Amino acid sequence: MTPGAGRRSSSLLACIMVSIVFLVSLIISSRVIGVDRVIAYWLTGLSLSLVGLLAYYRGLEFLVSGSIHNSFLAATLGYLFALIFGVSIYYSAIPVGLMLTYLAGYLIHRGIDPNKVSSFMVSFSSSMGVLLAYYVLTMFPTQYSLSSIMLGDPVLMSRQDVLVATVISIIVVTVVILIYNKIILLSIDPVSARIAGVRIGYYDFITYTLIGLATIGLLRISGYIMEHVMILLPAIVGARISRSSKEHLLLTLLVSTMSTMLGYVAAVNYGLSPVGVSGFILVIAFLYVALTGWGR
């Protein structure tokens, strides 16, 4: 068997195994929680992992971390507006978070180092987020759920949470797949991309939008703490065991699917946090491929 044929066989086997895990997990979890919540959590994992894939190739990992901190500030503002004006948290949190993400993108576009921009955004959003969270907890102690922001709440999602998470995830997954090849070209050979007429600013804007939309719109599901893991690790694990950009995309999706579905099964059967178990599975997967040299 040639190396190429061997890799295709391995990828096919991985797809079959993950498909089996997905179906079994869906059946087990949906009996207790409902199939709509399980699907929404699975799609959340896929969209976050694909945002991490974009960040991996564009070198924006630090910006993603900064955007997650922005999401805490945006979600807290969203809670405040929802309590005062009676609007949905999503209608206020997502625009605020996107504006913060665009600010970071603009600073990078002006030539400031992305790591320094991320440091500034983390400092600003963390400081303001803590101040606002303290105010909301003081003024509305029974209505503001800090734990749902910090830890995520995929088991007790409301119908609105399920709908928003599903719509945002489908948008993110679809757009990432459509622009993936262009992102690879921009990352590997930006000079040729410019010569070919690829509008770098346009694709960077889409990337910033997807980062902001996913980190803020899906925060209630994944949680502030574990969102870092669910975004960054699937792409890193997939990179270590893949041999091409297409294989990297496929394996990132498979790793994310495995972690989210097994996380939900653990939540149903053992009363654990699904995002916590999903994150732990990703950590174990990374340590395994890193220490054993699998795929190298």
Secondary structure by P-SEA (a helix, b strand, c coil): ccaaaaaaaaaaaaaaaaaaaaaaaaaaaaacccaaaaaaaaaaaaaaaaaaaaaaaacaaaaaaaaaaaaaaaaaaaaaaaaaccccccccaaaaaaaaaaaaaaaaaacccaaaaaaaaaaaaaaaaaaaaaaaaaacccccccccccccccccccaaaaaaaaaaaaaaaaaaaaaaaaaaaaaccaaaaaaacccaaaaaaaaaaaaaaaaccccccccccccccccccaaaaaaaccccaaaaaaaaaaaaaaaaaaaaaaaacccccaaaaaaaaaaaaaaaaaaacccc
